[in-house]
């Protein structure tokens, strides 16, 4: 029997959505206010879902304190209060859209989990706009 454990976390970051090969007008047409040259910020919320078998010895899918530590180190410390376009190397050449941010987060957490565990990350950019990624 598989069980999913979840951990919520958050970080604050600024970004700008734009394509350097397009005019300001084209960028505004595609990205709207998110393309303004002076950036804008979000209070991002994430839900990290880890699915696996319950260990008969501990009763855990995984130790939630370990999951907290992984999220803290790999996500919060890395992204919190950063300008994603400028401070985060992965976004030097990739638009920091919610879709690309959730993939980055998933990759960073996936690298720290046991291979047999499944992972899904949900990223809320606003209370109404969110994306999910499960490595597919």
C-alpha positions as CSV (number, residue, x, y, z in Angstrom):
1,X,0.0,0.0,0.0
2,X,1.3,3.4,-1.0
3,X,0.8,6.5,1.1
4,X,1.5,10.1,0.1
5,X,3.0,12.5,2.6
6,X,2.9,16.2,2.0
7,X,4.9,19.2,3.2
8,X,4.0,22.9,2.6
9,X,6.6,25.6,2.3
10,X,7.0,29.1,0.8
11,X,9.5,31.5,-0.6
12,X,9.4,35.0,-2.0
13,X,11.0,35.9,-5.2
14,X,11.0,38.5,-8.1
15,X,11.1,37.7,-11.8
16,X,10.4,39.0,-15.2
17,X,8.9,37.0,-18.0
18,X,10.3,38.1,-21.4
19,X,12.0,37.0,-24.5
20,X,15.2,39.0,-25.2
21,X,14.7,38.5,-28.9
22,X,11.3,40.2,-28.9
23,X,10.4,43.9,-28.8
24,X,8.9,45.4,-25.6
25,X,5.6,45.5,-27.4
26,X,5.7,41.8,-28.3
27,X,6.8,40.9,-24.8
28,X,3.9,42.9,-23.3
29,X,1.5,41.3,-25.8
30,X,2.5,37.8,-24.7
31,X,3.4,38.2,-21.0
32,X,1.4,41.3,-20.0
33,X,2.4,43.1,-16.8
34,X,4.8,40.2,-16.1
35,X,7.1,41.6,-18.7
36,X,7.7,45.0,-17.1
37,X,11.5,45.7,-17.1
38,X,11.7,46.4,-13.4
39,X,10.5,42.9,-12.4
40,X,7.7,42.0,-10.0
41,X,7.4,39.6,-7.1
42,X,5.3,36.7,-5.8
43,X,4.8,35.0,-2.5
44,X,5.2,31.4,-3.8
45,X,3.7,28.5,-1.9
46,X,4.7,24.9,-2.6
47,X,3.4,21.5,-1.7
48,X,5.8,18.7,-1.9
49,X,4.1,15.3,-2.1
50,X,6.2,12.1,-1.6
51,X,4.6,8.8,-2.2
52,X,5.8,5.4,-1.2
53,X,5.4,2.3,0.9
54,X,5.1,2.7,4.6
55,X,8.2,1.3,6.4
56,X,7.0,-1.3,8.9
57,X,9.7,-0.4,11.3
58,X,9.2,3.4,11.5
59,X,5.6,3.7,10.2
60,X,6.9,6.4,7.8
61,X,7.0,6.8,4.0
62,X,9.9,9.1,4.8
63,X,11.0,11.1,7.8
64,X,9.2,14.5,7.5
65,X,12.0,16.2,9.3
66,X,14.3,15.1,6.5
67,X,11.9,16.3,3.9
68,X,11.7,19.7,5.7
69,X,15.4,19.9,5.7
70,X,15.6,19.1,1.9
71,X,13.0,21.7,1.1
72,X,14.7,24.3,3.3
73,X,18.2,23.7,1.7
74,X,17.2,23.0,-1.9
75,X,14.3,25.4,-2.4
76,X,13.9,28.0,0.3
77,X,17.6,28.9,0.8
78,X,18.2,28.8,-3.0
79,X,15.2,30.8,-4.2
80,X,13.9,32.9,-1.3
81,X,14.3,36.7,-1.7
82,X,16.1,36.3,-5.0
83,X,15.6,37.9,-8.4
84,X,15.1,34.6,-10.3
85,X,16.3,36.1,-13.6
86,X,19.5,37.5,-12.2
87,X,20.4,35.4,-9.1
88,X,19.5,31.9,-10.2
89,X,21.8,30.3,-12.8
90,X,19.2,28.0,-14.2
91,X,17.1,31.1,-15.2
92,X,19.9,33.0,-16.9
93,X,18.8,31.5,-20.2
94,X,15.3,30.1,-19.3
95,X,12.2,32.2,-18.7
96,X,11.4,31.8,-14.9
97,X,7.7,30.9,-15.6
98,X,5.8,29.0,-12.9
99,X,6.2,25.9,-15.2
100,X,10.0,26.3,-15.3
101,X,10.2,27.1,-11.6
102,X,8.3,23.9,-10.6
103,X,10.5,21.8,-12.8
104,X,13.6,23.2,-11.2
105,X,12.2,22.6,-7.7
106,X,11.2,19.0,-8.6
107,X,14.7,18.3,-10.0
108,X,16.5,19.7,-6.9
109,X,14.3,17.7,-4.5
110,X,14.3,14.5,-6.6
111,X,18.1,14.4,-6.4
112,X,17.8,14.1,-2.6
113,X,15.2,11.4,-2.3
114,X,15.4,7.7,-2.3
115,X,14.9,6.2,-5.8
116,X,11.8,4.2,-4.8
117,X,9.9,7.3,-3.7
118,X,7.5,9.1,-6.1
119,X,7.5,12.9,-6.1
120,X,5.0,15.6,-7.1
121,X,5.5,19.3,-6.5
122,X,2.7,21.9,-6.7
123,X,3.7,25.5,-7.0
124,X,1.3,28.3,-6.2
125,X,2.3,31.6,-7.9
126,X,-0.9,33.2,-6.7
127,X,-3.7,31.8,-4.6
128,X,-5.6,31.1,-7.9
129,X,-2.7,30.2,-10.3
130,X,-0.7,27.0,-9.7
131,X,1.2,24.4,-11.5
132,X,2.1,20.7,-10.8
133,X,5.0,18.6,-11.9
134,X,5.6,14.9,-11.2
135,X,8.6,14.3,-13.5
136,X,6.6,13.4,-16.6
